Amino acid sequence: MSQTADTVENILQRVSDLRGESSINTDAVRIRHLSEAERIFAGRNLWKVHLLRDQTETGDGTSEYTIGTTTYPMRSKGLTEVFVGGTTEDKRHVIVDYSQYKALYNRSNGVKAVYEWYDQENDLWKMHVNPAPSVGDAITYSYYYMPPTRTLTTDMVVCPDINAVTKHLLGLVYQAEEELGLSNQYKGEAEQIISELQALDNMPAKGQLYQQGAIENQVRTRGYGSY
C-alpha cells in the first residue's frame, strides 16, 4: 500500500480485511463514505500533496478567471500565487480578501491585486485580477485543490498517509451501523494520524528555512525573518 496514494478498491479491501468481511465490499455507499473521508481529511490543512503549481490561463481582457478543473477543483483559501505577463517578481500580484482589495483599489485603481470568489451559479471558484490582463497575457497561478467526489473503484485517493483516510472511513462505516464505540475509536485514531501529519507538515526539514508572515506581507517585506 502506497504511503501517499492508492486506489479506492485497495482501500476498500483494507477496510473489509479489518472488519473480517469474507470479500471486498465495493458498494456505492461505502465508496461515498470513502470519498467523504478523503474530503474531510483534505479540508483540514493546505497539504502539499494537494498543491498544483504553475497553472496557466490566457488573458482575455477581462478580470474574472476560473480557478481549477473538475478533476482538481479549487478549495477555499487555496489560491497561493498569481503572476501576469511573466513569472518574475515584478509580475506578481498580491492575494487579498475582497474587503482589503476594495481598500487597496480605492487608493490606487492600478494596484496589482487578486481576490478569490465563489461563483454560486456555476459552482466554481474564480479569481478577480486587477488590472485586467490584456488579451494574450499569460496568467500563471498556483492553488490547493479539494479532491473531487470519488465514484469508481479505479479512482486514486491521495493522502500523506493513507491510514488516515482508512481509519476515518472505518469510523464512518461503523457510525452508519450505529456502532458508536467503534466509530469513535477509529475516528480518534484518524485524528491522531492527522495531528502527527500536521506537525510534520509545519516543521521545517533539515536544511530548509521557513519565512513567517502571510504571503501578502512577504511580497512587500520579504517576511519577518526565518527559523
C-alpha positions as CSV (number, residue, x, y, z in Angstrom):
1,M,0.0,0.0,0.0
2,S,1.5,3.4,-1.1
3,Q,2.0,5.9,1.7
4,T,0.6,8.8,-0.3
5,A,-1.8,7.4,-2.9
6,D,-3.9,4.3,-3.5
7,T,-6.9,3.2,-5.4
8,V,-10.4,3.2,-4.0
9,E,-10.5,-0.6,-4.4
10,N,-7.3,-1.2,-2.4
11,I,-8.5,1.0,0.4
12,L,-11.9,-0.8,0.5
13,Q,-10.1,-4.1,0.5
14,R,-8.1,-3.0,3.6
15,V,-11.3,-1.9,5.3
16,S,-13.0,-5.2,4.5
17,D,-10.0,-7.1,5.9
18,L,-10.0,-5.1,9.1
19,R,-13.7,-5.8,9.5
20,G,-13.3,-9.5,8.9
21,E,-15.5,-9.5,5.8
22,S,-15.1,-12.5,3.5
23,S,-15.0,-10.4,0.4
24,I,-14.3,-6.8,-0.5
25,N,-17.3,-4.5,-0.2
26,T,-17.4,-2.0,-3.1
27,D,-21.0,-0.9,-2.7
28,A,-21.7,2.7,-3.7
29,V,-22.5,3.5,-0.1
30,R,-19.0,2.6,1.0
31,I,-17.4,4.4,-1.9
32,R,-19.4,7.5,-0.8
33,H,-18.1,7.1,2.7
34,L,-14.5,6.9,1.4
35,S,-15.0,10.0,-0.7
36,E,-16.3,11.8,2.3
37,A,-13.4,10.7,4.5
38,E,-10.9,11.9,1.8
39,R,-12.5,15.3,1.5
40,I,-12.8,15.7,5.3
41,F,-9.0,15.0,5.6
42,A,-8.1,17.3,2.7
43,G,-10.1,20.2,4.2
44,R,-8.2,20.1,7.4
45,N,-5.0,21.6,6.1
46,L,-3.2,23.0,3.0
47,W,-1.4,19.7,2.3
48,K,1.5,19.8,-0.1
49,V,0.1,16.8,-1.9
50,H,-2.9,18.9,-3.0
51,L,-0.8,21.8,-4.4
52,L,-0.9,22.4,-8.1
53,R,1.9,24.6,-9.2
54,D,2.2,27.0,-12.1
55,Q,-1.1,26.5,-13.8
56,T,-1.7,28.8,-16.8
57,E,-4.5,30.8,-18.2
58,T,-4.6,33.3,-21.2
59,G,-5.8,36.8,-20.6
60,D,-8.9,37.8,-22.5
61,G,-9.1,41.5,-21.5
62,T,-11.4,40.8,-18.5
63,S,-10.7,40.4,-14.8
64,E,-12.5,37.2,-14.0
65,Y,-10.9,33.8,-14.4
66,T,-11.9,30.3,-13.3
67,I,-9.5,28.5,-10.9
68,G,-9.2,24.8,-11.1
69,T,-10.9,22.0,-13.1
70,T,-13.5,19.3,-12.5
71,T,-10.6,16.9,-11.7
72,Y,-8.8,19.3,-9.5
73,P,-11.4,21.7,-8.1
74,M,-10.2,24.8,-6.2
75,R,-10.7,24.9,-2.4
76,S,-11.5,27.9,-0.2
77,K,-8.3,29.9,0.6
78,G,-6.5,27.7,-1.9
79,L,-5.1,30.4,-4.2
80,T,-1.4,30.9,-3.3
81,E,0.3,33.0,-6.0
82,V,-0.6,34.8,-9.2
83,F,1.6,36.3,-11.9
84,V,0.5,38.2,-15.0
85,G,2.7,38.6,-18.1
86,G,5.7,36.7,-16.8
87,T,6.9,35.0,-13.6
88,T,9.4,37.5,-12.3
89,E,8.8,39.3,-9.0
90,D,7.6,42.5,-10.7
91,K,4.8,40.4,-12.3
92,R,3.5,39.1,-9.0
93,H,0.0,40.1,-7.9
94,V,-0.7,40.3,-4.1
95,I,-3.6,38.0,-3.0
96,V,-6.0,39.6,-0.6
97,D,-9.6,39.2,0.5
98,Y,-12.4,41.2,-1.0
99,S,-12.6,44.0,1.6
100,Q,-8.9,44.5,1.5
101,Y,-8.9,44.6,-2.2
102,K,-11.5,47.4,-2.2
103,A,-9.4,49.4,0.2
104,L,-6.3,48.9,-2.0
105,Y,-8.2,49.7,-5.2
106,N,-9.7,52.8,-3.8
107,R,-6.3,54.1,-3.0
108,S,-4.9,53.2,-6.5
109,N,-7.0,51.5,-9.2
110,G,-3.9,50.2,-10.8
111,V,-2.8,48.1,-7.8
112,K,-1.6,44.6,-8.8
113,A,-4.0,42.6,-6.6
114,V,-6.2,39.5,-6.8
115,Y,-9.0,38.1,-4.7
116,E,-10.8,34.8,-4.9
117,W,-14.5,34.5,-5.0
118,Y,-17.1,31.7,-5.3
119,D,-19.5,31.7,-8.3
120,Q,-22.5,30.0,-6.8
121,E,-24.4,29.8,-10.1
122,N,-21.7,27.7,-11.8
123,D,-20.3,26.1,-8.6
124,L,-16.8,27.3,-9.4
125,W,-14.0,29.3,-7.7
126,K,-12.8,32.3,-9.6
127,M,-10.2,35.0,-9.2
128,H,-10.6,38.7,-9.9
129,V,-7.3,40.0,-11.3
130,N,-6.5,43.7,-11.3
131,P,-5.5,45.4,-13.6
132,A,-7.4,43.2,-16.1
133,P,-4.9,41.2,-18.1
134,S,-4.6,42.2,-21.7
135,V,-5.6,39.7,-24.4
136,G,-2.9,37.1,-24.8
137,D,-1.2,37.8,-21.4
138,A,0.0,34.7,-19.7
139,I,-1.6,34.3,-16.2
140,T,0.4,31.8,-14.1
141,Y,-1.1,30.7,-10.7
142,S,-0.7,28.0,-8.1
143,Y,-3.5,26.7,-5.9
144,Y,-4.5,23.9,-3.5
145,Y,-7.3,21.6,-4.8
146,M,-10.1,19.8,-3.0
147,P,-10.4,16.1,-4.1
148,P,-13.4,15.5,-6.3
149,T,-16.2,13.1,-5.4
150,R,-15.0,9.5,-5.9
151,T,-17.4,7.1,-7.6
152,L,-15.2,4.4,-9.2
153,T,-13.0,1.7,-7.6
154,T,-10.2,2.7,-10.0
155,D,-10.1,6.3,-8.7
156,M,-6.9,7.3,-6.9
157,V,-7.1,8.7,-3.4
158,V,-4.2,11.0,-2.4
159,C,-3.2,11.5,1.2
160,P,0.2,11.9,3.0
161,D,-0.7,8.8,5.0
162,I,-3.4,6.5,3.5
163,N,-4.1,5.2,7.0
164,A,-5.7,8.5,8.0
165,V,-8.3,8.1,5.3
166,T,-8.7,4.3,6.0
167,K,-9.3,4.9,9.7
168,H,-11.8,7.7,9.1
169,L,-13.6,5.6,6.6
170,L,-13.9,2.8,9.2
171,G,-15.3,5.4,11.6
172,L,-18.0,6.4,9.1
173,V,-18.9,2.8,8.3
174,Y,-19.4,2.0,12.0
175,Q,-21.3,5.2,12.6
176,A,-23.7,4.2,9.8
177,E,-24.1,0.9,11.6
178,E,-24.7,2.7,14.9
179,E,-21.6,1.1,16.4
180,L,-20.7,4.4,18.1
181,G,-17.9,3.0,20.3
182,L,-16.0,1.6,17.3
183,S,-16.8,4.7,15.3
184,N,-15.3,7.0,17.9
185,Q,-12.3,4.6,18.3
186,Y,-11.4,4.7,14.6
187,K,-12.1,8.4,14.2
188,G,-9.9,9.1,17.2
189,E,-7.1,7.0,15.5
190,A,-7.6,9.0,12.3
191,E,-7.4,12.3,14.3
192,Q,-4.1,11.2,15.9
193,I,-2.6,10.5,12.5
194,I,-3.8,13.8,11.2
195,S,-2.3,15.7,14.1
196,E,1.1,14.0,13.6
197,L,0.9,14.8,9.9
198,Q,0.1,18.5,10.6
199,A,3.1,18.7,13.0
200,L,5.3,17.2,10.4
201,D,3.9,19.5,7.6
202,N,4.5,22.6,9.8
203,M,8.1,21.5,10.7
204,P,10.9,22.7,8.5
205,A,13.0,19.8,7.2
206,K,16.8,19.8,7.8
207,G,18.4,22.5,5.6
208,Q,15.1,24.3,5.0
209,L,14.2,27.8,6.0
210,Y,10.6,29.0,6.6
211,Q,9.5,32.6,6.5
212,Q,7.0,33.8,9.0
213,G,4.1,36.0,7.9
214,A,1.3,35.9,5.3
215,I,2.1,35.7,1.6
216,E,0.8,39.3,1.2
217,N,3.4,40.5,3.7
218,Q,6.2,38.5,2.2
219,V,5.6,40.1,-1.1
220,R,6.2,43.6,0.3
221,T,8.6,43.0,3.2
222,R,10.1,39.6,2.4
223,G,8.6,38.2,5.6
224,Y,9.5,38.8,9.3
225,G,12.6,36.6,9.4
226,S,13.2,32.9,9.2
227,Y,13.6,29.9,11.6
